[in-house]
Amino acid sequence: MPEADSLYFRILGELYRHPALRESGRESYAQLAKDLGIDDSTVRSALERMQRSGFLKAWSISLNPRALGMECASILVKTCEPVQSKQRIVSQLKLVEGVVLIISFLDDPGFRLVFYYSDEVDLDRKIRLVSSICGVDNPSASWKIPFPRCDMKLKKTDWEIARLIFKDSRKNFSEIAKDIGVSTRTVRRRLTLMAEGSSFFSNPVVDVKKVDGFVYFFLVSYRNTKEKSVSDAGLRKEIERIIFLDSNAELYTVIAAVCKNVSGAEKISDRLKVRDGVKEVLVRVVEDMIIVDDWIDHELEKRARD
């Protein structure tokens, strides 16, 4: 990906930061352009280039776990197994109920997982299960990922729509309507309500092998929430080429940024370590982002049948 296309990162940053820019699973060119201070056609052509180059390889649907009556958590696991065992471990992790994302790291046998859980007992059970699969007693870090409230009670039609866009987030409204036997107007209206009610989010998926450099994962842990709030405020301006930044967890901030080399990543890490309130900074090179859809697809189908 050419260096001149730093616009890619600005667009991704806005899409990840403001889910409302993705109307019913489709990005709003007008709002993106306004927020970035450019015209609609520039945003549209940049997104098209991102897709043609393979940098933006897909769009994935994240269902708000609260729509299922659940919550979300993430853990970082440093497995004792050799690097050669990665594929076997990934295959087992995919079978853990509730797992929706697995991130593997280059030349590192560890993983980051994102999963849904029903209560504290279920959370503890899944943490212990994942740790066991990876051959360790405890994860290196674990944190809860807060999602916005989801007060909307989804109807059978909503679950049917959600199931179809989960399989293909770019699916045409008329195709969805035909598949479930309702009008296109109904599909558009229900999707709008679901998006406004924070029932789901459409996320850009980046091919880490197509970037100009390497995608680095930074996990910043803080001593307390007050210092974290102040320290997180200027991160986006301070760190260039950010793909993703999530500062919603109580004592952790997750950053994914593209760096040309190890030296570039070390500079970011050093800057993060000296910020007020920072306790520790973990750095990994992202190898792959594996979206796990079997479990959630089953949950959607079950609710669409009920």
C-alpha positions in Angstrom: 0.0 0.0 0.0 1.6 3.3 -1.1 2.7 5.7 1.6 0.7 8.5 -0.2 -2.5 6.8 0.8 -2.3 7.8 4.5 -6.0 8.7 3.8 -6.7 5.0 4.2 -5.8 5.2 7.9 -7.8 8.3 8.5 -10.9 6.6 6.9 -10.4 3.4 8.9 -10.0 5.4 12.1 -13.3 7.2 11.5 -15.1 4.0 10.6 -13.9 2.2 13.7 -14.4 5.2 16.0 -18.0 6.1 14.8 -20.2 3.1 14.0 -22.9 5.5 13.1 -21.0 6.2 9.9 -21.9 2.7 8.7 -25.6 3.1 8.0 -27.3 -0.3 8.0 -24.0 -2.0 7.4 -23.0 0.4 4.6 -20.6 3.3 5.1 -21.9 6.8 4.8 -19.7 8.6 2.2 -21.2 12.0 2.9 -20.6 11.9 6.7 -17.1 10.4 6.3 -16.2 13.2 3.9 -17.6 15.8 6.2 -15.7 14.5 9.2 -12.4 14.2 7.2 -12.8 17.6 5.5 -12.8 16.2 2.0 -15.4 15.5 -0.7 -17.6 12.4 -1.2 -15.9 11.3 -4.4 -12.5 11.2 -2.7 -13.8 9.0 0.1 -15.6 6.7 -2.3 -12.6 6.3 -4.6 -10.2 5.7 -1.7 -12.5 2.9 -0.3 -12.6 1.4 -3.8 -8.8 1.4 -4.1 -8.5 -0.1 -0.6 -10.8 -3.0 -1.8 -9.1 -3.5 -5.2 -5.6 -3.6 -3.6 -6.7 -6.2 -1.1 -5.8 -3.9 1.9 -9.5 -3.8 2.8 -10.4 -7.4 2.2 -13.9 -7.6 3.7 -16.5 -6.2 5.9 -17.6 -8.2 9.0 -20.7 -7.8 11.1 -20.3 -7.6 14.9 -23.5 -8.4 16.7 -23.9 -6.4 19.9 -23.6 -9.2 22.5 -26.2 -7.4 24.6 -28.7 -8.2 21.8 -28.1 -11.8 22.8 -28.3 -11.0 26.5 -24.5 -11.4 26.8 -21.3 -9.4 27.4 -17.9 -9.4 25.6 -14.4 -9.9 26.8 -10.9 -10.3 25.4 -7.8 -12.1 26.6 -4.2 -12.2 25.6 -2.7 -15.7 26.0 1.0 -16.6 25.8 1.0 -20.3 25.0 3.8 -22.6 26.0 3.3 -24.7 22.9 5.8 -24.4 20.0 5.0 -22.1 17.0 4.4 -25.2 14.9 1.4 -26.1 17.0 -0.4 -22.8 16.1 -2.8 -24.3 13.5 -3.8 -27.1 15.9 -4.5 -24.6 18.7 -6.4 -22.3 16.5 -8.6 -25.2 15.4 -9.4 -26.0 19.0 -10.0 -22.3 20.0 -12.5 -22.0 17.1 -14.7 -24.6 18.8 -14.9 -22.7 22.1 -18.5 -21.4 22.4 -18.7 -17.6 22.1 -15.3 -17.0 20.4 -15.8 -14.5 17.6 -12.2 -13.4 16.8 -8.7 -14.9 17.1 -5.6 -12.8 16.4 -2.3 -14.6 16.0 1.1 -13.0 16.2 4.1 -13.4 14.0 7.0 -15.5 15.4 5.0 -15.7 18.6 2.9 -18.7 19.9 0.5 -16.4 21.7 -3.0 -15.2 20.7 -5.6 -12.5 21.4 -9.2 -13.7 21.6 -12.5 -11.9 21.7 -15.5 -13.8 22.9 -19.0 -13.4 24.3 -20.1 -14.7 27.7 -23.3 -14.9 29.6 -22.2 -14.2 33.2 -19.2 -14.1 35.5 -19.2 -17.9 35.9 -19.2 -18.4 32.2 -16.5 -15.8 31.8 -14.2 -17.6 34.3 -15.0 -21.0 32.6 -14.0 -19.7 29.2 -10.8 -18.1 30.4 -9.8 -21.3 32.0 -10.7 -23.4 29.0 -8.8 -21.2 26.6 -5.8 -21.1 28.9 -5.9 -24.9 29.1 -6.0 -25.2 25.3 -2.9 -23.0 25.1 -1.1 -25.0 27.8 -0.9 -22.2 30.5 -2.5 -21.6 33.9 -3.7 -18.0 33.2 -3.8 -15.5 30.4 -1.2 -12.7 30.2 -4.1 -10.2 30.4 -7.9 -10.1 30.3 -10.4 -7.3 30.1 -14.0 -6.7 29.4 -15.1 -4.9 26.3 -18.1 -2.6 27.0 -20.7 -2.4 24.3 -23.5 0.3 24.1 -26.9 -0.5 25.5 -29.2 -2.4 23.2 -32.7 -1.8 24.3 -34.4 -2.8 21.1 -36.1 -6.2 21.3 -35.4 -7.9 17.9 -38.3 -9.6 16.1 -38.1 -12.8 14.1 -37.8 -10.8 10.9 -34.9 -8.8 12.5 -33.0 -12.0 13.3 -33.6 -13.3 9.8 -32.1 -10.1 8.3 -29.2 -10.2 10.8 -28.5 -13.8 9.8 -28.3 -12.8 6.1 -26.1 -9.7 6.5 -23.9 -11.6 8.9 -23.2 -14.0 6.0 -22.7 -11.2 3.5 -22.6 -7.6 4.9 -22.8 -6.2 1.4 -25.9 -8.1 0.4 -28.4 -6.1 -1.5 -31.6 -5.0 0.3 -33.8 -6.5 -2.4 -32.0 -9.8 -2.2 -32.5 -9.9 1.6 -36.2 -9.1 1.1 -36.7 -11.9 -1.5 -34.9 -14.4 0.7 -37.1 -13.8 3.8 -40.4 -12.9 2.0 -40.8 -9.2 3.0 -40.6 -5.9 1.1 -37.4 -4.1 0.4 -38.9 -1.1 2.3 -39.3 -3.4 5.4 -35.7 -4.6 5.2 -34.4 -1.0 4.9 -36.6 0.2 7.8 -35.7 -2.7 10.1 -32.0 -2.4 9.4 -32.1 1.3 10.1 -33.8 0.7 13.4 -31.3 -2.1 14.3 -28.4 0.2 13.4 -29.8 3.1 15.4 -30.5 0.7 18.3 -26.9 -0.5 18.3 -27.9 -4.0 17.6 -25.0 -4.6 15.2 -21.9 -2.9 13.7 -20.2 -3.3 10.4 -16.4 -3.4 10.7 -13.8 -3.1 8.0 -11.4 -6.1 7.9 -7.8 -5.3 6.9 -5.5 -7.8 5.3 -2.3 -7.5 7.4 -0.2 -8.9 4.6 -1.1 -6.1 2.3 0.1 -3.2 4.4 3.2 -1.2 3.7 5.1 -2.5 6.7 3.7 -4.6 9.6 0.6 -4.3 11.8 1.6 -3.9 15.4 -0.7 -4.7 18.3 -0.1 -2.5 21.4 -1.9 -3.3 24.7 -1.5 -0.5 27.1 -2.4 -1.1 30.8 -3.0 1.7 33.3 -2.8 2.0 37.0 -6.2 3.7 37.4 -9.1 5.0 35.4 -8.5 8.7 36.1 -5.0 8.7 34.6 -6.2 6.5 31.8 -8.8 9.0 30.7 -6.4 11.8 30.6 -3.6 9.8 28.9 -5.9 8.3 26.2 -7.2 11.7 25.1 -4.3 12.6 22.8 -3.3 9.1 21.4 -4.9 9.5 18.0 -2.9 12.7 17.3 0.3 11.3 18.7 0.4 8.0 16.9 0.4 7.9 13.1 -1.0 5.1 10.8 -3.5 3.9 13.4 -5.8 1.2 12.0 -7.8 0.6 15.2 -7.9 2.1 18.7 -10.2 1.0 21.5 -10.0 2.8 24.8 -13.4 1.7 26.2 -12.0 -1.0 28.6 -11.6 0.1 32.2 -7.8 -0.2 32.5 -6.7 -1.2 29.1 -6.3 0.5 25.7 -5.9 -1.5 22.5 -4.1 0.0 19.5 -3.3 -1.5 16.1 -1.0 0.6 14.0 1.2 0.1 10.9 4.9 0.5 11.4 7.6 0.2 8.7 9.9 -1.8 11.0 10.7 -2.8 14.6 12.4 0.6 15.2 9.1 2.4 14.4 7.2 0.1 16.8 9.7 0.7 19.5 9.4 4.4 19.2 5.6 4.2 19.7 6.1 1.8 22.6 8.6 4.1 24.3 6.2 7.1 23.9 3.4 5.1 25.4 5.4 3.9 28.4 6.2 7.4 29.6 2.6 8.6 29.5 1.0 9.4 32.8 -0.6 6.4 34.5 0.8 3.8 32.1 1.7 0.6 34.0 2.8 -1.6 31.1 2.9 -1.8 27.3 2.8 -5.2 25.5 3.8 -5.2 21.8 3.2 -7.9 19.2 3.3 -8.2 15.4 -0.1 -9.3 14.0 0.2 -12.3 11.8 -3.5 -12.9 11.0 -7.0 -11.9 12.1 -9.3 -14.9 12.1 -13.1 -14.1 12.2 -14.9 -17.1 13.8 -18.5 -17.2 12.7 -19.8 -20.7 13.4 -21.1 -20.1 16.9 -22.7 -16.7 16.2 -24.2 -18.0 12.9 -25.8 -20.8 14.9 -27.2 -18.4 17.4 -28.7 -16.2 14.7 -30.3 -19.2 12.9 -31.7 -20.4 16.2 -33.4 -17.1 16.9 -34.6 -16.7 13.3 -36.4 -20.1 13.6 -38.0 -19.3 17.0 
